[in-house]
Amino acid sequence: MSSTTLDDAGGDRFALYQAIVENFSGGFMVAFDRHLRCLLATGESWLGTETDPDSSIGQSVTRGLSAEQVAQLLPAFEAALRGEASLIQVTTFPRSYRVNIRPLRNGQGEVFAAVAIAHDITEHQHLAQALSQCIEQQQALLSALPDLVFRLDRQGTILDCYSGNTPELLLSNPKFFLGSPLEAVLPAAIAQTYIAVIETVLATQKTQVYTYSLPLPQGERYFEARTVPCTADEVIAVVQDVSDRIQAETDLQLSEARFRLIVEQAQVGINQADISGRYIQVNPAFCQLTGYSEAELLQMRYQDLCHPDDQAAETIIGQQIYNGEVTTYNTEKRYIRKDGRVVWTDISVSLLRDHNGTALSDLAVVQDITDRKQTEYTLEQTRNFLQSVLEHLPVAVTAKDAHNLTFTFWNRAATELLGYSADQIIGCSDYDLFPFEQAQACEASDQTAIDSGEIVEIPEDVIYTASGESRIVQTQKVVIYDRQGQPQAVVCISDDVTERKWAEMALQDSEATQRAVLSAIPDLLLHVDRQGNRLRKLSDGELSCLPDVDFSRWQSVYDVLPPPLAERRIQAIEQALRTGEKQVYRQTLSVSGQERHEETRVVPLAGKDVLVMVRDITEQVRAETAQAQLYEQLQAANAELQRLATTDDLTQVANRRYFDQMLQQEWLRSQRDRTPLALILCDVDCFKAYNDNYGHPAGDRCLQQVAAALQQAVHRPGDLVARYGGEEFALLLPNTDATGVTQVAEQIQHQIAACNLPHEFSTVEPVITVSSGLSAVIASDQNSPEQLLMWTDDALYQAKALGRNTYCLA
C-alpha cells in the first residue's frame, strides 16, 4: 500500500490499515469509496482479470469484470457502504472465488469506504472433488494430488513421480525422468543441496522442508519440498508451489514497513498500549510531546502520564472499549510531561483485536492542543471581562446586527433607562419597541453610521421608555467591522441627560428666559397642592382640551374636570407624593361633541405640592392609530410578497431560490450544532415521454400532484419541499440521519404509488414513478453544500442506473 493511497484515504488511513491487517490473508484485496472508486488494491488477480493493483487506484472497482460478475457483486458493495458485511461466492467458468465484503468505519463509527477480499477457491473445489473420488477409488489418490510427489533414493535418483493437477509447474512430463538423477530435473547447485537434505532425513528420520526458487517461462517461482522418510534408503518428497504465499509474506512485510515509516514520521503522537495500559510502541512525536524517551515510555503505562483529574473518566472509557461497548473514542485529555508541565491533547483511540475478537491492544493518536486551549481560555477571559465592563457601565450600551438591525446586546443601564430587559430585546428591532417615528429615526442614524464608516453623534434625542415616559439622551453610534472589513454590528452608547436638562432649565436665573421657555412648551403647566387646588399657572400651553376654562381665577381640579377624571387626577397626585416618582397617564375627554385625548404628567415637588403637565395628544393618538393600521397593512403585504418570492407558481412548493437560501442556512446550523442534515433529490421517471404524449397542461397537473405527494411524505415543520427544476424536486431535512432520510424516501415511494397517475408511455411502470438520491452528513469545514448536492445527484444517477422507481443512499 503506497503512501499515495494512504493520503487519499485522508484522516481514516489508520482505520484503513487496521482493516487490511485484520481482514487480508491472501488472494486479492481492493478498498473502494462510496462512488465505487478504488482506494487501494493488492494481490495477484481480481476475479480472473489481468488487474495491476497500482494502476487500479482511482478506477472503478468493476473495471474489467464481466456483466455477470458485476450483477453478483454490486448489491453486496452497496450493502457494505450502508454498513452491512457479506460473504458471497462468484463463479465465472471455469474459476470460482469467495469474496468477503466489509464496511470500513472512521473514528466516529461512520462508514466511509468498503473493502473486498477475493480468494480463488477453484483449486480448493478441485481438491474436494479429488478427495471424494479417492474414497471411491484409492488407486487414483496420488494422481489427484495438486502437488508434485517424488519417491527418491539416497543418491537422489527419481524412483517414481506423480504430477498431480499441476505438472506444468515443473515438468512437462515427469514420468520421462524416472530413473534419472536430480541433476536432470533441477539445476546442479539445487540438486546437490537437496541430496544433502535427503541424507539428513534418512539420518534423523524426521521431516525436512527445503525452499528454493526456479526461473520458469512464466517467471521466477518458489517451491517448498517437504521430505519425509519412506524406507531406510528412500524418501517421499512433496513439492508445492508456494510463490503466492512468499509474495503475500513479502507484501505484508512491505506494508508493515511502510506503516512503521508513516508512524515514525507522523507529526502527531502515536502510541500502542496493551490491555494493562503498558506502552508497547511509541513514535518520536509522542516522545517529544511527553518529554520522555522511547526507552522510558516502554517501561511506563499510560495511566502514569494521565492528569489526576482525567484518570477516572479515562478508566471508565477504557473499560467500555475493552468490553466492546464502544469501538473507538475521541476526547480531550491532559498529560503530565516529564518536566511536570501539563499538556492538553486531543486523543483518538481504537482497539486492536485478533481473529477471534479478543482484545490485544489499543492504538492512540495524540495531538497537542495546549496552544488552542490557552487561546480559548484567554478569549473566554477577555470576553467575560468585556461583558462585565459593558454590563456595569453607567451609560446604556446596545448592539445591533449590521445586516438586519436586530438587537444582539443590551446592558443593565439600557434596561434601567428604557425599562426593557435583555431577554425581551434580543432579536427585536427598533420597530418592535418604539413609536414608528422614533424607530425610523433610529434606523436612519444606524444606516448613516454603516454607510459613512464614521461615528454618528446625536447631541440630544427624545426617546420613550416602556412605560411611555420620555427621556432625553445623548447618543453615539459606531460600527464594528470583521477582518474582511465588512460591517458586523452597530454599537449605540446613550447617556441619559434628562435630569441634567431639567436642572439646566431650573437654573435659569432670568425670569424672562424662564417665561419664554415656559411659553414655548406646548403643555399646560400647573403648580397644584395635594388637594388638587391650583396654586400657580406656569404655562398656558395649547388648551384645545379645556377651551372654556378661566385660568385667571383660583380653581380646584373638581371645578375643571368631570368627577371621574378629577378623581383620576387626585389619585395620580397622591401616588406621586407617596412614592416620590413621576406619574404619567392618558385620558379621553369629550369637547364640543368631539373626542379629545390628553396626556397628564404629575411630578412631585418639594413639600406637599406637585407639578401637573397636561398635553393635548389627540393628533398624536390619531397618528399612532393610523400608523398602527398602516403597519399591519405593510406587514400583510410583506408577508404576501415573501410568499410569492419563495414559492413555485405551478406546484405551490418552495422555489429553487428559496431552497438555495435554506440549504445555506441549514448547512450553517448543522455545522454549528453538529447535527445531521439530509437531502433528497427526486426525478419523475420518463417525464418527457409524459409531456410528449399527454401534453404540457397534463404534465403541469402531474407535477402538481407529485409535489402534493412529496408534501405528504414529510411531517416536521422544518422539513422543506422545493421544485429544484423541471420535473426534479428537492427535500431538505434538518436534523435527519441516514436512517431517517431512508424512511422519508420509502414514504415518498408509498405516496407516489398511492397517486396512481397513469403513464402508458413509461419504460418503468404503467403509472408515474420517481427515482431518488439520498445523502445525510454532518456539516464541517471539510465539506460544503455543493458537495452534498453532488453526492445526492450521484446517488440519484445510481438509482436511475438500477432501473428507476427506487432510491439510493450516497
VOMI-753347 format. One line per 8 residues: number of its first residue (from 1); their letters; for each residue z, y, x of C-alpha. Coordinates in steps of 0.5 Angstrom, whole numbers, plus 500, padded with zeros to 3 digits. Layout:
% VOMI-753347
NUM	A	Z:Y:X  ...
//
This chain:
% VOMI-753347
1	MSSTTLDD	500:500:500  498:506:503  501:513:504  496:516:499  498:511:494  505:513:494  503:520:494  499:519:488
9	AGGDRFAL	505:516:484  509:522:485  516:522:484  516:515:482  514:512:489  520:508:490  520:505:483  513:503:484
17	YQAIVENF	515:500:491  521:496:488  517:494:482  512:491:488  518:488:491  521:484:485  514:482:482  509:481:487
25	SGGFMVAF	509:474:490  501:473:492  495:473:488  492:480:487  496:486:484  494:492:481  498:498:478  495:503:473
33	DRHLRCLL	497:509:470  496:511:462  489:512:463  488:505:466  486:508:473  488:504:479  494:507:483  495:501:488
41	ATGESWLG	492:494:489  493:489:494  491:482:494  484:478:495  480:478:489  481:481:482  480:475:477  474:473:481
49	TETDPDSS	471:480:482  469:482:489  474:488:489  476:491:495  484:494:494  483:500:498  476:502:494  480:501:487
57	IGQSVTRG	484:507:488  483:512:482  478:507:479  478:504:472  482:497:472  477:494:468  471:496:473  467:489:475
65	LSAEQVAQ	471:485:469  467:481:464  467:484:457  471:477:455  476:479:461  477:486:458  478:483:451  483:479:453
73	LLPAFEAA	487:484:458  486:491:454  491:489:449  496:487:454  495:493:458  496:498:452  503:494:450  505:495:457
81	LRGEASLI	504:502:457  508:502:451  514:498:455  512:491:453  512:486:458  507:480:457  504:474:461  497:471:459
89	QVTTFPRS	492:466:461  485:469:463  480:464:463  473:465:466  469:459:467  470:456:472  476:459:474  483:460:471
97	YRVNIRPL	488:466:472  495:467:470  496:475:469  503:478:469  503:485:466  509:489:466  511:496:465  514:501:470
105	RNGQGEVF	519:506:469  521:512:472  529:515:474  529:517:466  527:510:464  520:513:461  514:508:462  509:512:467
113	AAVAIAHD	505:506:469  504:499:469  503:493:474  499:487:473  499:481:478  494:476:477  495:469:480  489:464:481
121	ITEHQHLA	491:458:477  485:454:478  487:449:483  494:448:480  490:446:474  486:441:478  492:438:482  495:437:475
129	QALSQCIE	488:433:473  488:429:479  496:427:478  494:425:471  488:421:474  493:418:479  497:415:474  492:411:471
137	QQQALLSA	488:410:478  492:409:484  487:408:489  484:415:488  490:418:490  488:420:497  481:422:495  484:427:489
145	LPDLVFRL	489:431:494  487:438:495  488:438:503  485:434:509  489:428:510  488:424:517  491:418:520  491:418:528
153	DRQGTILD	494:414:533  498:416:539  492:419:543  489:423:537  484:418:535  482:419:528  483:412:524  482:415:517
161	CYSGNTPE	480:421:514  481:423:506  478:430:505  481:431:498  478:437:494  476:442:500  472:438:505  468:445:507
169	LLLSNPKF	475:448:510  474:444:516  469:438:516  462:438:513  463:430:512  470:428:515  468:420:515  463:422:520
177	FLGSPLEA	468:423:525  472:416:524  474:413:531  473:420:534  478:423:538  481:430:536  476:434:541  470:432:537
185	VLPAAIAQ	473:436:531  478:441:534  477:446:540  480:443:546  486:447:547  488:446:540  487:438:540  491:438:547
193	TYIAVIET	497:442:544  496:437:537  496:431:541  503:433:544  505:434:537  504:427:536  508:425:542  514:429:539
201	VLATQKTQ	513:426:532  513:419:535  518:420:540  523:423:535  521:420:528  521:427:525  516:431:521  513:437:526
209	VYTYSLPL	509:443:523  503:446:527  500:452:525  493:454:528  487:458:527  480:457:527  474:461:527  469:459:521
217	PQGERYFE	463:461:518  467:465:512  472:468:517  478:466:521  482:461:517  489:459:518  491:452:518  498:448:517
225	ARTVPCTA	498:441:520  504:437:517  505:431:521  510:425:519  511:418:523  507:412:520  508:407:525  510:406:532
233	DEVIAVVQ	504:409:534  501:412:528  502:419:524  499:422:518  497:429:518  496:433:512  492:439:514  493:445:509
241	DVSDRIQA	489:452:509  495:457:509  490:463:510  492:466:504  500:465:505  499:468:512  495:474:509  501:475:504
249	ETDLQLSE	506:475:509  502:480:513  501:484:508  509:484:506  511:486:513  506:492:513  508:494:506  516:494:508
257	ARFRLIVE	514:497:515  510:503:511  516:503:506  521:504:512  517:509:515  517:513:509  525:512:508  526:515:516
265	QAQVGINQ	521:521:515  523:523:508  526:530:507  532:528:502  537:523:504  536:516:502  542:510:503  543:503:500
273	ADISGRYI	549:500:499  552:493:497  556:491:491  562:493:494  560:500:496  559:499:503  552:502:506  547:497:509
281	QVNPAFCQ	542:502:510  541:510:511  536:515:513  536:520:518  536:526:513  542:522:509  546:522:516  544:530:517
289	LTGYSEAE	547:531:510  554:528:511  555:529:519  556:522:520  551:518:525  548:512:522  553:507:526  559:511:523
297	LLQMRYQD	556:510:516  554:503:516  562:502:517  563:506:511  563:506:503  560:511:499  567:512:496  569:514:503
305	LCHPDDQA	565:520:502  566:522:495  569:528:493  576:526:490  574:530:483  568:526:482  571:519:484  573:517:477
313	AETIIGQQ	566:519:474  562:515:479  567:509:479  565:509:471  558:510:472  558:505:478  561:499:473  556:501:468
321	IYNGEVTT	550:500:472  552:493:476  554:491:469  547:492:466  549:498:461  544:503:465  538:501:470  538:508:473
329	YNTEKRYI	542:514:473  542:521:476  548:526:477  550:532:481  556:529:486  560:532:491  560:529:498  565:531:504
337	RKDGRVVW	562:532:510  565:529:517  567:537:518  571:537:512  565:541:508  564:540:501  556:539:500  553:539:493
345	TDISVSLL	548:534:492  543:531:486  543:524:486  539:519:483  541:511:483  537:505:482  540:498:482  536:492:486
353	RDHNGTAL	536:485:483  534:478:486  529:474:482  535:471:477  537:478:475  543:478:480  545:485:482  544:485:490
361	SDLAVVQD	545:493:492  543:500:490  538:505:492  540:512:492  536:518:493  540:524:495  538:532:495  542:537:498
369	ITDRKQTE	543:543:492  549:546:495  545:553:496  543:552:489  550:551:486  552:557:490  547:561:488  548:559:481
377	YTLEQTRN	556:561:482  554:568:485  549:569:479  555:567:474  560:571:477  555:577:477  553:576:470  561:576:468
385	FLQSVLEH	562:582:472  557:586:469  558:583:462  566:585:463  564:592:465  559:593:460  564:591:454  569:596:457
393	LPVAVTAK	565:602:458  568:608:453  561:609:451  556:605:446  551:601:450  546:597:447  540:593:449  533:591:445
401	DAHNLTFT	528:586:447  522:591:449  517:587:445  520:587:438  525:592:439  531:587:436  538:588:439  540:583:445
409	FWNRAATE	546:586:447  552:590:443  558:592:447  565:594:444  564:601:444  558:600:440  562:596:435  567:602:435
417	LLGYSADQ	562:607:434  558:604:428  562:599:425  557:593:426  560:587:430  555:584:436  554:578:431  552:582:426
425	IIGCSDYD	547:586:430  544:581:435  537:579:433  536:585:428  532:591:429  534:599:427  531:598:420  536:593:418
433	LFPFEQAQ	542:597:420  540:605:419  536:609:414  529:609:414  528:616:418  533:614:423  530:608:424  523:611:425
441	ACEASDQT	526:616:430  530:610:434  523:606:434  519:612:437  524:614:442  524:607:444  517:607:445  517:613:449
449	AIDSGEIV	521:610:454  517:604:454  510:608:455  513:613:460  517:609:464  522:614:465  529:616:462  529:619:455
457	EIPEDVIY	535:624:454  537:626:447  542:631:447  544:631:440  543:626:435  546:625:428  547:617:426  550:614:420
465	TASGESRI	555:608:421  556:602:417  561:606:412  556:611:411  559:616:416  555:621:420  557:622:427  554:626:433
473	VQTQKVVI	552:622:439  548:624:446  544:618:448  540:616:454  534:611:454  532:607:460  527:601:460  529:595:465
481	YDRQGQPQ	522:591:468  521:584:470  519:582:477  512:583:475  513:590:473  513:588:465  518:591:460  523:587:458
489	AVVCISDD	529:591:455  530:598:452  538:600:454  541:605:450  547:609:452  550:613:447  556:618:447  560:620:441
497	VTERKWAE	561:627:441  562:628:434  570:631:435  567:635:441  562:638:437  567:640:432  572:642:437  567:647:439
505	MALQDSEA	566:650:432  573:651:431  574:654:438  569:660:436  573:666:436  568:670:433  569:671:425  562:673:424
513	TQRAVLSA	560:667:428  564:663:424  562:665:418  555:665:420  556:657:422  559:656:415  554:660:411  548:655:415
521	IPDLLLHV	552:649:412  549:646:406  555:643:404  561:647:399  567:647:404  574:648:400  581:648:403  585:644:398
529	DRQGNRLR	592:642:397  595:635:396  595:637:388  587:639:388  588:646:388  583:651:392  587:655:397  580:658:400
537	KLSDGELS	573:657:400  570:657:407  562:656:405  558:656:398  553:651:400  548:649:395  551:649:388  546:645:384
545	CLPDVDFS	551:640:382  556:645:380  552:651:377  557:654:372  563:654:377  566:661:378  569:661:385  571:668:385
553	RWQSVYDV	578:666:382  583:660:383  582:654:380  584:646:380  580:640:381  581:639:374  578:646:372  571:644:375
561	LPPPLAER	570:636:374  570:632:369  577:628:368  574:621:371  571:625:377  577:629:378  582:623:379  577:620:384
569	RIQAIEQA	578:627:388  585:627:388  585:619:390  581:621:396  586:627:398  592:622:397  588:617:401  586:622:407
577	LRTGEKQV	593:625:407  597:618:407  592:615:412  590:621:416  583:618:416  577:622:413  575:619:406  567:619:404
585	YRQTLSVS	565:617:397  559:619:393  559:620:385  554:622:380  554:628:375  550:630:369  548:637:370  544:640:364
593	GQERHEET	542:633:362  540:631:369  543:626:373  545:629:380  548:626:386  554:629:391  557:626:397  564:628:398
601	RVVPLAGK	568:628:405  575:629:405  578:631:412  586:631:413  588:638:416  595:639:419  601:640:414  599:637:407
609	DVLVMVRD	592:640:406  585:637:406  578:640:408  573:638:402  566:638:404  561:637:398  554:636:399  548:635:393
617	ITEQVRAE	544:629:396  540:628:389  534:629:393  536:624:399  538:619:394  531:619:390  528:619:397  532:613:399
625	TAQAQLYE	530:609:393  523:611:394  524:608:401  527:602:399  522:601:394  516:602:399  520:598:404  520:592:399
633	QLQAANAE	512:593:398  511:593:405  515:587:406  511:583:401  504:586:404  506:584:411  508:577:408  501:576:405
641	LQRLATTD	498:579:411  501:574:415  500:568:411  492:570:411  492:571:418  495:564:420  492:560:414  486:556:414
649	DLTQVANR	482:559:408  479:552:406  485:547:407  491:552:406  494:549:412  495:553:418  489:555:422  487:554:430
657	RYFDQMLQ	490:561:432  497:559:429  497:552:431  496:555:439  502:560:438  506:555:435  504:550:441  506:555:446
665	QEWLRSQR	513:557:442  515:549:441  513:548:448  518:553:451  523:551:446  522:543:449  523:546:456  529:550:455
673	DRTPLALI	533:545:450  530:538:454  528:536:447  522:531:446  515:535:443  510:530:440  503:532:438  498:528:433
681	LCDVDCFK	490:530:433  487:527:427  479:526:426  476:524:420  471:518:421  464:519:420  464:525:417  457:528:419
689	AYNDNYGH	455:522:415  459:524:409  456:531:409  449:529:410  449:524:404  454:527:399  453:535:401  457:540:404
697	PAGDRCLQ	461:542:398  463:535:397  465:535:405  470:541:403  473:538:398  474:532:402  477:536:408  482:539:403
705	QVAAALQQ	484:532:400  485:530:407  489:536:409  494:535:403  495:527:405  497:530:412  502:535:409  505:529:405
713	AVHRPGDL	506:525:412  511:530:415  517:532:411  521:536:416  521:544:415  519:545:423  513:540:423  506:543:423
721	VARYGGEE	500:541:420  494:545:422  486:545:422  484:544:429  477:545:428  471:542:423  474:535:421  479:535:426
729	FALLLPNT	487:536:424  493:537:429  500:535:427  505:539:432  512:535:431  518:538:435  524:534:437  520:528:436
737	DATGVTQV	519:522:441  514:516:442  518:512:436  518:518:431  511:520:433  508:513:432  512:513:425  508:519:423
745	AEQIQHQI	502:516:425  503:510:421  505:514:415  498:518:416  494:512:415  498:510:409  497:517:406  489:517:407
753	AACNLPHE	489:510:405  492:512:398  487:517:397  482:512:397  476:517:398  469:513:397  465:513:403  459:509:403
761	FSTVEPVI	456:511:409  462:510:414  461:505:419  468:503:419  470:502:411  467:504:405  473:509:404  475:515:408
769	TVSSGLSA	479:514:414  482:517:420  483:516:428  489:519:431  491:520:438  499:521:439  503:524:445  510:525:446
777	VIASDQNS	513:529:452  519:533:454  516:540:457  517:541:464  514:545:470  510:539:472  506:539:466  503:544:461
785	PEQLLMWT	501:545:453  494:544:456  496:537:459  499:535:452  492:537:449  488:533:454  493:527:454  493:527:446
793	DDALYQAK	485:528:446  484:522:451  489:517:446  484:520:440  478:517:444  481:511:445  483:510:438  475:511:437
801	ALGRNTYC	473:506:442  478:501:439  474:501:432  477:508:429  481:507:423  487:507:428  491:511:432  493:510:440
809	LA	499:513:444  498:516:450
//
